[in-house]
Amino acid sequence: MRGKGSVFLIIWASLMTLIVVALAGFEAMRIFGKTNLTNKSATSTPMMAQTQEMLPEEKASTTWQSDWVRYNGDVYDYNEDITTFLIMGIDKDDEVVTKVNEGMDGGQADSLFLLVLNPHDQSIKVIGINRNSMANVDIYDEYGRYQNTVVAQIAIQHGFGDGMEKSCEYQVKAVSNMFYQLPIHGYAAINMSAIPTINDQVGGVDVVVLDDLTKWDKTLKKGATVHLEGKSAFHYVKTRDIAIPGSNDDRLERQRQYLNGFIEAARKVSEENPNAAVELFTAISDQMVTDITPDEISYLAPDLTRYNFDPDDLKMIKGTTQKKGDYEEFIVDEDDLYNTIIEIFYEKLDNMD
């Protein structure tokens, strides 16, 4: 099974592969695609707590590598073959993504997920990031000039810039820095207004309603079993009552639940309709900004369909929510964040025992 973010990648893969397969030099495009993905990230390895202190039994035969990390007594090596994408749900109701003036009008990233593709075990992992996570956010003026860096909710970073590529690049940098300068190789930012289209393209999603949302949709009564369609899907994924403490945490849990239901629905539709991915891509293309190119897709496409995803592969970074003034702050559990990075992006070196 595949996650929501991975479905977007499969959409791109399906569409772009139809194009590149008909062209000469397909293998050349794959080579360029691999090189581009590798070079696109601003960093090459996370800046985890480093130590070059070798244990006595290691000194005789081992040279410490710069991307190694010692964690809980074991040594881990960063998996450089992993490809990581940032998937963003942007708080915009526009039916077409449009460029805006520099400032704070780019739209906030209400949903943030890291999609991780690991070719070593052919797995897909998804890491959910609370939009209120307190992190370093770069401030820019109306001319796009950097002013300073403040600690704020990470979701506001996308609001700076032009609402398109520049805003996405700012958000990628903020998430990368939060994850110890984790390499991120591409992004997709999708307006929240696309949710009804995405939902209906897979025939709707079944959920047991986790919160009382009847204020916005009479069918969304807590505990009810609902087949989400159209605006109901939008309200279920997007809506929250900001007057209720921790409402974003509840919404994030609904998004995780919805994601698992979406996976199942998307799988069934894909089995019945081989063109489903292309049709979905076409339906939301005006509401999406992405930097994934045809040659990069041609590199990913042949292998991606073999990758596995299990609901347990969706990891939410832990933390605590507190109210400060009018806004909520999510204080990230740094131990859980660090452990998640080790677990997903590193491999234990067994010969170091």
C-alpha positions in Angstrom: 0.0 0.0 0.0 1.1 3.5 -0.6 0.8 6.8 1.3 -1.0 9.9 0.2 2.3 11.6 -0.6 3.5 8.6 -2.5 0.3 8.6 -4.5 1.2 12.1 -5.7 4.6 10.7 -6.8 3.0 7.8 -8.6 0.7 10.3 -10.3 3.8 12.2 -11.6 5.5 8.9 -12.4 2.6 7.6 -14.5 2.1 10.8 -16.4 5.8 11.5 -17.1 6.7 8.0 -17.9 4.1 8.0 -20.7 5.9 10.9 -22.2 9.5 9.8 -21.7 9.0 6.2 -22.8 8.2 7.5 -26.3 11.4 9.5 -26.4 14.8 8.5 -27.4 17.4 8.5 -24.7 15.2 7.3 -21.9 18.1 5.8 -20.0 20.0 9.1 -20.4 17.1 10.9 -18.8 17.2 8.4 -15.9 20.9 9.1 -15.3 20.2 12.9 -15.4 17.3 12.4 -13.1 19.3 10.5 -10.5 22.0 13.2 -10.6 19.5 16.0 -10.4 17.8 14.5 -7.3 21.2 14.0 -5.6 22.3 17.5 -6.3 19.1 19.3 -5.6 19.3 19.1 -1.8 21.2 21.9 -0.1 22.7 19.4 2.2 24.3 16.0 1.8 23.8 14.5 5.3 22.0 15.5 8.5 24.1 17.4 11.1 23.5 15.0 13.9 25.5 15.0 17.2 28.9 13.8 15.8 31.7 12.1 17.6 34.9 10.7 16.2 35.9 9.0 19.4 36.6 5.4 18.6 36.1 2.6 21.0 39.3 0.6 21.7 38.1 -2.5 19.8 37.3 -0.3 16.8 40.5 1.7 16.5 42.6 -1.0 15.0 40.6 -1.6 11.8 38.2 1.3 11.4 38.3 4.9 10.2 35.5 7.0 11.5 33.3 8.3 8.6 31.8 11.8 8.6 28.2 10.6 8.2 28.4 8.1 11.0 26.5 8.7 14.3 26.9 6.9 17.6 23.4 6.4 19.2 22.6 4.4 22.3 26.0 2.6 22.1 25.7 1.6 18.5 27.1 3.2 15.3 24.8 4.2 12.4 25.6 5.2 8.9 23.4 7.7 7.0 21.6 6.1 4.0 22.7 8.3 1.1 20.5 6.3 -1.3 17.3 7.5 0.4 15.2 10.1 -1.5 13.1 12.5 0.6 10.2 14.8 -0.6 8.3 17.4 1.4 4.5 17.3 0.7 2.7 20.5 1.8 -1.0 21.2 2.1 -1.4 25.0 1.7 -4.1 27.0 3.4 -5.4 28.4 0.1 -8.9 28.1 -1.4 -7.9 29.2 -4.9 -8.7 26.9 -7.7 -5.5 27.9 -9.5 -2.2 28.5 -7.8 -1.1 32.1 -8.6 1.9 34.2 -7.8 1.5 36.8 -5.1 3.6 39.8 -4.0 6.4 39.2 -1.4 5.1 39.4 2.1 2.9 37.2 4.2 0.3 36.2 1.5 1.9 33.0 0.3 -0.4 30.8 2.4 0.5 28.7 5.5 1.5 25.0 5.2 -1.4 23.5 7.3 -0.2 20.0 6.5 3.5 18.9 6.3 4.6 15.4 5.5 8.0 14.1 4.6 7.8 11.2 2.1 10.9 9.0 2.3 11.8 6.4 -0.4 14.3 3.8 0.7 15.6 1.6 -2.2 17.5 -0.7 0.2 14.4 -2.3 1.5 12.0 -0.8 -1.1 9.9 0.9 1.5 8.0 4.2 1.8 7.9 6.0 5.1 5.8 9.1 5.8 6.7 11.5 8.7 3.9 13.9 9.8 5.0 17.3 11.2 2.7 19.3 13.4 2.0 22.7 11.7 2.5 24.5 15.0 5.9 23.0 15.7 8.2 25.7 17.0 11.2 26.0 14.8 13.5 28.6 13.2 11.6 30.6 10.6 13.3 33.1 8.3 11.6 36.5 8.0 11.6 38.5 4.7 10.3 41.9 3.9 8.0 42.9 1.0 11.0 43.0 -1.4 12.1 39.5 -0.5 15.1 40.7 1.5 16.1 38.5 4.5 15.5 40.3 7.8 16.1 37.9 10.7 15.3 34.4 12.0 12.7 33.9 14.8 11.3 30.9 16.6 7.7 30.5 15.4 5.2 28.0 14.1 6.9 26.2 11.2 3.7 26.4 9.0 4.1 30.2 8.6 7.3 29.9 6.7 5.5 29.2 3.4 3.6 32.5 3.8 6.7 34.4 2.9 7.8 34.5 -0.7 5.7 34.4 -3.8 3.2 31.7 -2.9 4.9 29.4 -5.5 8.4 28.2 -5.9 10.1 30.7 -3.6 7.6 30.0 -0.7 8.2 26.2 -1.2 12.0 26.7 -1.1 11.6 28.6 2.2 9.5 25.9 3.7 11.9 23.1 2.5 14.7 25.0 4.2 12.8 25.4 7.5 11.9 21.7 7.6 15.4 20.6 6.7 16.8 22.7 9.5 14.3 21.3 12.0 15.5 17.8 11.0 19.1 18.6 11.6 19.7 19.8 8.0 18.2 16.7 6.5 18.6 16.5 2.7 15.3 17.1 0.9 15.3 16.3 -2.8 12.0 17.7 -4.0 8.6 19.1 -3.0 4.9 19.3 -3.8 2.7 22.0 -2.4 -1.1 21.4 -3.0 -3.8 23.9 -2.2 -6.3 22.6 0.4 -9.0 23.5 -2.1 -7.9 20.4 -4.0 -9.0 18.0 -1.3 -12.6 17.4 -2.7 -11.2 16.7 -6.1 -8.5 14.3 -4.8 -11.0 12.6 -2.6 -13.6 12.1 -5.3 -11.1 10.9 -7.8 -10.6 7.8 -5.7 -14.3 7.3 -5.1 -14.4 8.8 -1.6 -12.9 7.6 1.7 -14.6 5.8 4.6 -13.9 7.0 8.1 -15.3 6.8 11.6 -15.6 10.4 12.6 -13.2 11.3 15.4 -14.4 14.8 16.3 -17.8 16.5 16.3 -17.6 18.7 13.1 -21.4 19.2 12.7 -20.8 22.9 13.0 -19.5 22.7 9.4 -21.1 19.5 8.1 -24.2 17.9 9.7 -23.0 14.4 8.6 -19.7 14.6 10.5 -21.1 13.6 13.9 -18.5 12.1 16.3 -18.6 8.3 16.1 -20.5 8.1 12.9 -19.3 6.0 10.0 -19.2 8.2 7.0 -18.3 7.9 3.3 -16.5 11.2 2.7 -17.3 12.9 -0.6 -16.8 16.4 -1.9 -16.8 19.2 0.7 -17.3 16.7 3.5 -13.8 15.4 2.9 -12.5 19.0 2.9 -14.1 19.8 6.2 -12.8 16.5 7.7 -9.2 17.1 6.7 -9.0 20.9 7.0 -11.5 22.2 9.6 -10.7 22.8 13.2 -12.2 24.9 16.0 -9.4 27.2 17.0 -11.3 28.0 20.3 -10.6 24.4 21.5 -7.1 23.9 23.0 -5.1 21.3 21.0 -7.5 21.4 18.0 -4.6 21.1 15.6 -3.4 17.9 17.3 -6.9 16.5 16.8 -6.9 17.6 13.2 -3.5 16.0 12.6 -4.9 12.7 14.0 -7.9 13.0 11.6 -5.5 13.6 8.7 -3.5 10.5 9.7 -6.7 8.4 9.8 -7.9 9.9 6.5 -4.6 9.1 4.9 -4.9 5.4 5.7 -8.4 5.3 4.3 -7.3 7.2 1.2 -4.5 4.6 0.6 -7.1 1.8 0.6 -9.4 3.7 -1.8 -6.6 4.7 -4.1 -5.4 1.1 -4.4 -8.8 -0.2 -5.3 -9.4 2.5 -7.9 -5.9 1.9 -9.4 -6.7 -1.8 -9.8 -9.9 -1.0 -11.6 -8.6 1.9 -13.7 -5.0 1.9 -14.9 -5.4 5.6 -15.9 -6.5 6.7 -12.5 -3.2 8.3 -11.5 -3.0 10.3 -14.7 -6.6 11.5 -14.3 -5.9 12.6 -10.8 -2.7 14.4 -11.8 -4.6 16.3 -14.5 -7.4 17.2 -12.2 -5.2 18.9 -9.6 -2.4 20.2 -11.7 -3.6 23.8 -11.5 -3.7 23.6 -7.7 -0.2 22.3 -7.2 3.4 23.6 -7.3 6.2 21.0 -7.6 9.8 21.0 -8.6 9.9 17.4 -9.7 11.0 17.3 -13.3 10.4 14.7 -16.1 13.9 13.3 -15.9 13.6 12.8 -12.2 10.3 11.1 -12.6 11.7 8.8 -15.2 14.4 7.8 -12.7 11.9 7.1 -10.0 9.0 5.6 -12.0 10.4 2.1 -12.9 11.1 1.2 -9.2 8.4 3.1 -7.3 5.5 0.8 -8.0 7.3 -2.0 -6.2 7.7 0.0 -3.0 5.7 -1.1 0.1 3.8 1.1 2.5 2.1 -0.1 5.7 -0.1 2.1 8.0 2.6 1.7 10.7 5.1 3.4 8.3 3.3 6.7 9.0 5.2 8.3 11.9 4.0 11.5 13.7 6.7 13.5 15.5 5.7 13.7 19.2 5.5 16.8 21.4 3.3 18.9 23.6 0.9 21.7 22.8 0.8 24.9 24.9 -1.2 28.1 24.5 0.8 31.3 24.3 -1.3 34.4 23.8 -3.8 33.8 21.0 -1.8 31.0 19.4 -0.9 27.4 20.1 2.7 26.2 20.1 3.8 22.6 19.6 7.0 21.9 21.5 8.7 19.1 19.6 10.0 16.2 21.7 13.7 16.4 20.6 14.4 12.9 21.7 11.6 11.5 19.6 12.7 13.6 16.6 16.3 12.5 16.9 15.2 8.8 17.3 13.0 9.1 14.3 15.8 10.4 12.1 18.1 7.6 13.2 15.3 5.0 12.7 14.3 6.1 9.2 17.4 7.6 7.6 20.3 5.6 9.2 21.4 2.0 9.1 23.1 0.2 12.0 26.6 -0.9 11.3 26.5 -4.5 12.7 30.3 -5.0 12.3 30.9 -2.2 14.8 29.6 -4.3 17.7 
